[in-house]
């Protein structure tokens, strides 16, 4: 690790350990967990900055108590009051509480069995994951959390094909064995400090998310965990985040299972400001640059205040710079609009010319969400539209692409697509149900003769040949235009809200259609799982 980054991390640890004197910690970056608090956080007049995830518990508790959510409630029984009953339904497996500290430990797991019925193949699938989670708080301002999972899995054919191309499980780590099943491990952990209510610091190996929707076109949790140092400043109507990250990618498309992934670095600044009681507006700027023997973590990108784009120009660097915008408007206490715009390249004259210049690399999102529609408590409806032009997020090579672990850092489809996502969810005590439908049009990197050509879908490919050979005439959905429909119905019972343990079952239907024909996959599953992260198989 670069000596300047080591110095910065050490300085933070020493200083804030000395200042540590309620106990603060980050909630899991999981939609099931976050949904418990959304109706309170999105009310008109709330100043909570919902676009920066994961959430800090002390910021949530300014609007609602963490332990007073309706989904926690259940009828008390004689068994539920016993030690075994409390551990199953309401407590960590191991927990110790003192006057100024807490410690906990849990077994975490996923045992999932399914049946995938496909056009030419029916197959049984399974996920067998076992691990542990530990964490705790010390004083009022220090917390830590860590999890480890070891997994063996088989998946539906379309997921299986994606894994064999990238050697990475979607949202997860590299595979170890790919004969009949995939072996892989998942590790994450972090330590966090807070200075009263205005500053928080997190150093860890985990994920981040910027946005108010199901997807993020700016920075999502689609890819695997990565090491990072994050600084948050929260004051007046502003929340400001600085993120220093270490990413990796295989030398695509020649990646294999025994070759070391190449390092690259990222720095992000995100400013989120509340304008009045209803509107919140955010600005993101990011830089991705390649690690090599002469350049590691660039000290010029460590300044947490200045805009990065002028610095990038001033040093004449070949780095990948992006600028994004996030907005949210509360119509009333139960409805809000949200949107995003990502500018990877932008020349106004080329955009106005409408000539299909390859460098018109932009993506955007528009969405709408309702709480308790038609007066039905605990019902949530949401719909969003996501769009990305060809070559967005690509750069000169995978070493500077907007990707990590061979997966996009934004939308899992990559680029050169548009998508509609509609979902409806309902909760009754600890029972939950969600129906989600994705309708996607995408242009894959294949021509009518079956030849692989960079049409702008795969973010790991270099944009240099298209920019030189076909600088104009590029249109969204160019290449192999394909319609992809994903339907997902999921039912689950929140067995233990403290450990986020659920019993679940459901079905997924995926259909594709293009000039080569149609495919259909129908997948049924049932399982027991600890829900600590999001999983995106709807691509």
C-alpha positions in Angstrom: 0.0 0.0 0.0 1.3 3.5 -0.8 3.0 5.1 2.1 0.8 8.2 2.0 -2.3 6.2 2.3 -0.8 4.2 5.2 0.0 7.5 6.9 -3.5 8.8 6.4 -5.1 5.7 7.8 -2.8 5.5 10.8 -3.4 9.2 11.6 -7.2 8.6 11.6 -6.9 5.6 13.8 -4.7 7.2 16.4 -6.6 10.5 16.5 -10.1 9.1 16.8 -9.2 6.3 19.1 -8.1 9.0 21.5 -11.3 10.9 21.2 -13.7 8.0 21.6 -15.7 8.6 24.8 -25.3 6.1 22.6 -23.2 3.7 20.6 -22.8 4.2 16.9 -22.6 1.5 14.1 -23.4 1.0 10.5 -26.5 -1.0 9.5 -26.0 -3.8 6.8 -26.3 -2.6 3.2 -29.4 -4.7 2.5 -32.7 -3.6 1.1 -34.7 -5.7 3.5 -33.0 -4.0 6.5 -33.2 -0.5 5.0 -36.9 -0.8 4.1 -37.8 -1.1 7.8 -37.0 2.6 8.3 -37.7 4.2 4.9 -41.2 5.5 5.6 -39.9 7.5 8.5 -36.7 8.7 6.8 -38.5 10.0 3.6 -41.1 12.1 5.4 -41.5 15.8 4.4 -39.3 17.8 6.8 -36.8 14.9 7.4 -33.3 16.1 6.8 -31.9 12.6 6.6 -29.6 12.1 3.6 -31.1 8.9 2.2 -28.8 8.7 -0.9 -25.7 7.7 1.1 -25.7 4.1 2.1 -25.1 2.2 4.3 -26.9 4.1 7.1 -25.4 5.1 10.5 -27.7 4.0 13.3 -27.5 7.2 15.4 -28.6 9.2 12.4 -31.7 7.0 11.9 -32.6 7.2 15.6 -33.2 10.9 15.2 -36.3 9.9 13.3 -37.3 6.5 14.6 -36.0 3.9 17.1 -34.0 1.1 15.6 -35.8 -1.5 17.9 -39.3 -0.2 17.5 -40.1 -1.2 14.0 -43.4 -3.1 13.5 -41.6 -6.1 11.9 -39.9 -6.8 15.2 -43.2 -7.5 17.0 -44.5 -11.0 17.5 -46.7 -12.7 20.0 -44.8 -13.7 23.1 -44.9 -17.3 23.9 -43.6 -19.4 26.8 -40.9 -20.9 24.5 -40.0 -17.4 23.2 -39.1 -16.3 26.7 -36.7 -19.2 27.2 -33.0 -18.8 26.4 -33.3 -20.9 23.3 -36.4 -19.0 22.2 -34.7 -15.6 22.7 -31.7 -16.7 20.7 -33.7 -18.0 17.8 -36.2 -15.1 17.5 -34.8 -11.9 19.2 -31.2 -12.0 20.2 -27.7 -12.6 18.9 -26.3 -16.1 19.5 -23.6 -14.6 21.8 -23.8 -11.2 23.2 -22.1 -9.3 26.0 -23.1 -5.9 27.3 -21.2 -3.7 29.6 -21.6 -0.1 30.8 -19.8 1.3 27.7 -19.4 -1.7 25.3 -21.3 -4.4 23.5 -20.0 -7.5 21.8 -21.9 -10.1 19.7 -21.3 -13.2 17.6 -23.6 -15.2 15.3 -23.4 -18.1 13.0 -24.4 -16.8 9.5 -25.6 -19.1 6.7 -27.5 -19.7 3.5 -29.0 -23.0 2.7 -30.9 -22.7 -0.5 -32.3 -25.4 -2.7 -33.9 -24.8 -6.1 -35.0 -26.2 -9.4 -34.2 -24.4 -12.6 -36.3 -25.4 -15.6 -34.8 -24.2 -18.9 -35.5 -24.7 -22.6 -33.0 -27.5 -23.1 -32.0 -28.3 -19.5 -33.6 -28.8 -16.1 -31.2 -28.8 -13.2 -31.1 -28.7 -9.5 -29.4 -25.7 -7.9 -28.2 -25.1 -4.4 -26.3 -22.6 -2.2 -24.5 -24.0 0.8 -22.9 -21.1 2.8 -21.6 -21.2 6.4 -19.8 -18.6 8.3 -19.6 -16.3 11.3 -20.3 -12.7 12.1 -18.8 -10.7 15.0 -19.1 -7.1 16.0 -19.3 -4.7 18.8 -19.2 -1.1 20.1 -16.8 0.5 22.5 -17.7 3.8 24.2 -20.0 6.1 22.3 -18.1 6.5 19.1 -16.3 3.3 18.1 -17.7 0.1 16.4 -16.5 -2.8 14.4 -18.1 -5.6 12.4 -16.8 -8.6 10.4 -18.3 -11.5 8.6 -16.9 -14.6 6.8 -18.7 -17.0 4.6 -17.5 -20.1 2.7 -19.8 -21.2 -0.1 -20.4 -24.0 -2.6 -23.1 -23.3 -5.2 -24.7 -24.2 -8.5 -26.8 -21.7 -10.4 -29.2 -21.3 -13.4 -27.5 -21.5 -16.8 -27.4 -17.8 -17.5 -25.8 -17.1 -14.1 -23.4 -20.0 -14.6 -22.3 -18.6 -18.0 -21.6 -15.1 -16.5 -19.5 -16.7 -13.8 -17.4 -18.7 -16.3 -16.8 -15.6 -18.4 -15.6 -13.4 -15.5 -14.5 -16.1 -12.9 -16.5 -14.1 -10.4 -19.9 -14.8 -8.7 -22.2 -11.9 -9.3 -21.8 -9.6 -6.4 -19.2 -11.9 -4.9 -15.7 -13.1 -5.1 -13.5 -15.2 -7.4 -14.4 -18.9 -7.8 -12.0 -21.6 -6.8 -13.5 -24.6 -8.5 -15.7 -24.6 -11.6 -16.2 -28.2 -12.7 -19.6 -29.1 -11.3 -20.0 -26.4 -8.7 -18.5 -23.1 -7.7 -16.4 -22.7 -4.5 -15.9 -19.2 -3.2 -15.5 -17.2 0.0 -16.9 -13.9 1.1 -15.3 -11.6 3.6 -16.2 -8.2 4.8 -15.5 -6.0 7.8 -14.9 -2.5 8.9 -14.2 -0.3 11.9 -16.1 3.0 12.3 -15.6 6.1 14.4 -17.8 9.1 15.0 -17.1 12.6 16.4 -20.4 13.5 18.1 -23.0 14.1 15.3 -21.0 15.9 12.6 -18.2 13.5 11.5 -17.9 9.8 11.0 -15.1 7.7 9.6 -15.1 4.1 8.3 -12.2 2.0 7.3 -13.1 -1.4 5.9 -13.6 -4.0 3.2 -17.2 -3.7 2.1 -19.5 -1.9 -0.3 -21.1 1.5 -0.8 -24.2 2.8 -2.6 -25.3 6.3 -3.8 -28.9 6.8 -4.7 -32.5 6.5 -3.7 -33.6 3.8 -6.1 -33.3 0.1 -6.6 -30.4 0.6 -9.0 -27.7 3.2 -8.9 -26.2 4.7 -12.1 -23.5 6.5 -9.9 -22.1 3.9 -7.5 -23.9 0.7 -6.5 -23.2 -2.4 -4.5 -23.4 -4.6 -7.6 -19.7 -5.7 -7.4 -17.7 -7.5 -4.7 -16.4 -5.9 -1.5 -13.3 -3.6 -1.7 -11.0 -1.9 0.8 -11.8 1.7 1.4 -11.5 4.7 3.8 -14.7 6.8 4.0 -15.1 10.2 5.7 -18.6 11.7 6.2 -19.2 15.3 7.4 -22.8 16.1 8.4 -23.7 19.7 9.2 -26.5 22.2 8.6 -28.3 20.9 5.5 -25.3 19.2 4.0 -23.7 15.8 4.1 -20.3 15.4 2.4 -18.7 12.1 1.7 -15.1 11.4 0.7 -14.3 7.8 -0.4 -10.8 6.4 -1.1 -11.0 2.9 -2.6 -8.8 0.1 -3.9 -10.4 -1.8 -6.8 -9.2 -4.8 -8.8 -10.0 -6.4 -12.2 -8.7 -9.3 -14.3 -6.9 -8.3 -17.5 -10.1 -8.7 -19.5 -10.8 -10.6 -21.8 -7.9 -12.9 -21.1 -8.7 -13.3 -17.4 -8.3 -16.8 -15.9 -8.8 -18.4 -12.5 -5.2 -18.4 -11.4 -4.0 -15.0 -12.5 -3.7 -12.2 -10.0 -6.2 -9.4 -10.5 -4.7 -6.0 -11.3 -5.0 -3.2 -8.8 -6.5 0.2 -9.5 -7.6 3.1 -7.3 -10.6 5.3 -7.0 -11.4 8.6 -5.2 -14.9 9.9 -4.9 -16.4 13.1 -3.5 -20.1 13.3 -3.0 -21.9 16.5 -1.8 -25.6 16.1 -0.8 -27.6 19.2 0.2 -31.2 19.6 1.4 -33.0 22.5 -0.4 -36.1 23.4 1.6 -38.2 20.6 3.1 -38.7 18.6 0.0 -35.8 18.7 -2.4 -32.4 17.1 -2.0 -29.6 17.5 -4.6 -26.3 15.7 -4.8 -23.1 16.0 -6.9 -20.6 13.1 -7.3 -17.2 13.3 -8.9 -15.0 10.3 -9.2 -11.6 9.3 -10.6 -10.4 5.8 -11.4 -6.7 5.3 -12.1 -4.4 2.3 -12.8 -1.8 1.0 -10.4 1.7 0.3 -11.8 5.3 0.1 -10.6 5.7 3.9 -11.0 2.4 5.1 -9.7 0.3 3.8 -6.8 -2.1 5.9 -4.8 -1.7 9.4 -6.3 -1.2 11.9 -3.5 -2.8 14.7 -5.6 -6.2 12.8 -5.3 -6.1 12.7 -1.5 -7.3 16.3 -1.0 -10.8 15.8 0.4 -12.2 19.2 -0.6 -11.1 20.3 -4.1 -12.9 19.2 -7.3 -10.9 16.3 -8.9 -11.5 17.2 -12.6 -9.3 20.3 -12.5 -6.6 18.2 -10.8 -6.9 15.5 -13.4 -6.5 18.1 -16.2 -3.6 19.8 -14.4 -1.4 16.7 -14.1 -2.2 15.6 -17.7 -3.3 12.2 -16.5 -4.8 9.4 -18.5 -7.3 8.6 -15.7 -11.0 7.9 -15.9 -13.0 10.9 -14.6 -16.8 10.9 -14.1 -19.3 13.4 -12.8 -22.8 12.5 -11.5 -25.9 14.1 -10.1 -28.6 12.7 -7.7 -31.9 14.3 -6.9 -34.9 13.5 -4.7 -38.2 15.4 -4.4 -40.8 14.6 -1.7 -44.3 15.1 -3.1 -45.8 14.5 0.3 -45.2 12.3 3.3 -45.9 9.1 1.3 -44.6 9.8 -2.2 -41.3 10.9 -3.7 -39.6 11.2 -7.0 -35.9 10.6 -7.6 -33.4 10.6 -10.4 -29.7 10.4 -11.4 -27.5 11.6 -14.2 -24.0 10.3 -14.9 -21.7 12.1 -17.3 -18.7 9.9 -18.4 -17.9 12.2 -21.3 -19.8 15.3 -22.3 -19.4 17.8 -25.2 -22.5 19.9 -25.6 -22.0 20.5 -29.3 -21.8 16.7 -30.0 -24.9 16.1 -27.9 -26.9 18.8 -29.8 -25.6 17.5 -33.2 -27.3 14.2 -32.5 -24.8 12.4 -34.8 -24.2 9.4 -32.5 -20.7 10.4 -31.4 -19.1 7.6 -29.5 -18.1 9.9 -26.7 -21.7 10.8 -25.8 -21.3 8.6 -22.8 -24.2 9.4 -20.4 -26.6 7.4 -18.2 -29.6 8.5 -16.2 -32.4 7.3 -13.9 -35.9 8.4 -13.1 -38.0 6.9 -10.4 -41.1 7.1 -8.2 -42.0 5.5 -4.9 -45.1 5.3 -2.7 -45.6 4.3 0.9 -49.0 3.0 2.0 -50.8 3.5 -1.3 -54.7 3.3 -1.2 -54.5 3.6 2.6 -52.9 0.1 3.0 -50.3 0.2 5.7 -46.9 -1.4 5.1 -47.5 -1.5 1.3 -44.7 -0.1 -0.8 -44.9 0.5 -4.6 -41.9 1.6 -6.7 -41.1 2.1 -10.4 -37.9 3.4 -12.0 -36.4 3.8 -15.5 -32.7 3.4 -16.1 -30.9 4.3 -19.3 -27.2 4.1 -20.5 -25.7 5.0 -23.8 -23.1 2.8 -25.5 -19.5 2.9 -24.1 -20.6 4.6 -20.9 -18.3 3.6 -18.0 -15.7 2.1 -20.5 -12.1 3.5 -20.7 -8.8 2.7 -22.4 -8.7 -0.7 -20.7 -10.2 -2.7 -17.8 -7.5 -1.2 -15.6 -9.3 2.2 -15.7 -12.8 1.1 -16.4 -15.6 1.9 -14.0 -15.7 -1.7 -12.7 -14.4 -3.9 -9.9 -13.8 -7.6 -9.8 -14.9 -7.8 -13.5 -18.3 -6.4 -12.6 -19.7 -2.9 -13.2 -19.6 -0.4 -10.3 -22.9 0.9 -11.4 -25.7 -1.1 -13.2 -25.2 -4.9 -13.5 -26.2 -4.8 -17.2 -23.3 -2.5 -18.0 -24.2 0.0 -20.7 -26.0 0.3 -24.0 -29.5 -0.5 -22.6 -32.7 0.8 -21.1 -34.6 -0.8 -18.3 -37.9 -0.5 -16.4 -38.1 -1.9 -12.8 -41.4 -2.1 -11.0 -42.0 -3.6 -7.6 -44.6 -3.9 -4.9 -43.9 -5.1 -1.4 -46.0 -5.8 1.6 -45.2 -6.5 5.3 -47.3 -7.9 8.1 -45.4 -8.2 11.4 -42.5 -10.5 10.4 -44.1 -11.7 7.2 -43.0 -10.1 4.0 -43.7 -10.4 0.3 -42.2 -8.7 -2.8 -43.1 -8.9 -6.5 -40.5 -7.3 -8.9 -40.6 -7.1 -12.7 -37.7 -6.0 -14.9 -38.2 -5.2 -18.6 -34.8 -4.6 -20.3 -33.7 -3.8 -23.8 -30.0 -4.2 -24.3 -27.5 -4.2 -27.2 -25.0 -7.0 -26.6 -21.5 -7.0 -28.1 -22.4 -9.4 -31.0 -23.2 -8.6 -34.6 -25.7 -10.4 -36.8 -23.0 -12.9 -37.9 -22.2 -13.9 -34.3 -18.9 -12.0 -34.2 -18.0 -10.4 -30.9 -17.5 -6.6 -31.5 -17.4 -3.8 -28.9 -20.8 -2.2 -29.3 -20.6 -0.5 -25.9 -22.3 -3.0 -23.6 -19.3 -4.6 -21.7 -17.7 -1.9 -19.5 -14.5 -3.9 -19.3 -13.7 -3.5 -23.0 -11.6 -0.7 -24.4 -13.3 2.1 -26.2 -10.3 2.9 -28.4 -11.2 0.7 -31.4 -14.8 2.0 -31.6 -13.7 5.6 -31.2 -11.2 5.2 -34.0 -13.2 3.0 -36.4 -16.7 4.2 -35.8 -16.7 7.6 -34.1 -20.2 8.5 -35.3 -23.5 6.7 -35.9 -23.6 5.0 -32.5 -27.1 4.4 -31.1 -28.4 2.9 -27.9 -29.2 -0.8 -28.4 -26.8 -1.2 -31.3 -25.3 -4.7 -31.6 -27.4 -7.7 -30.8 -30.7 -6.1 -29.6 -32.2 -8.3 -27.0 -35.3 -8.1 -24.8 -34.8 -9.5 -21.3 -37.7 -9.9 -18.9 -37.1 -10.9 -15.2 -40.0 -11.6 -12.9 -39.3 -12.3 -9.2 -41.8 -13.2 -6.5 -40.3 -13.6 -3.0 -41.9 -14.5 0.3 -40.0 -14.5 3.6 -40.4 -14.7 7.3 -38.1 -12.6 9.4 -37.0 -15.2 11.9 -34.5 -13.0 13.8 -34.4 -9.3 13.1 -31.2 -8.7 15.1 -29.3 -11.3 13.1 -31.3 -10.6 9.9 -32.1 -14.3 9.6 -35.0 -15.2 7.3 -36.8 -18.3 6.0 -37.7 -17.6 2.3 -39.1 -19.1 -0.8 -40.0 -17.8 -4.3 -39.8 -18.1 -8.0 -37.9 -16.3 -10.7 -38.9 -16.3 -14.4 -36.4 -15.0 -17.0 -37.1 -14.7 -20.7 -34.9 -13.4 -23.5 -35.7 -12.7 -27.2 -33.5 -11.7 -30.1 -32.9 -12.6 -33.8 -31.4 -16.0 -32.7 -34.5 -17.0 -30.9 -36.0 -17.1 -27.4 -35.0 -18.6 -24.1 -37.0 -19.1 -20.9 -35.8 -20.0 -17.4 -38.3 -20.8 -14.5 -36.6 -21.1 -11.2 -38.2 -22.2 -7.8 -36.3 -22.0 -4.5 -36.6 -22.3 -0.8 -34.0 -21.5 1.8 -32.8 -20.2 5.2 -30.4 -17.3 5.0 -28.8 -14.4 6.8 -29.6 -11.3 4.8 -26.6 -9.0 5.1 -26.1 -7.9 1.5 -28.1 -7.4 -1.7 -27.9 -9.9 -4.5 -28.6 -9.0 -8.2 -29.5 -11.9 -10.5 -31.9 -9.8 -12.6 -29.6 -9.0 -15.5 
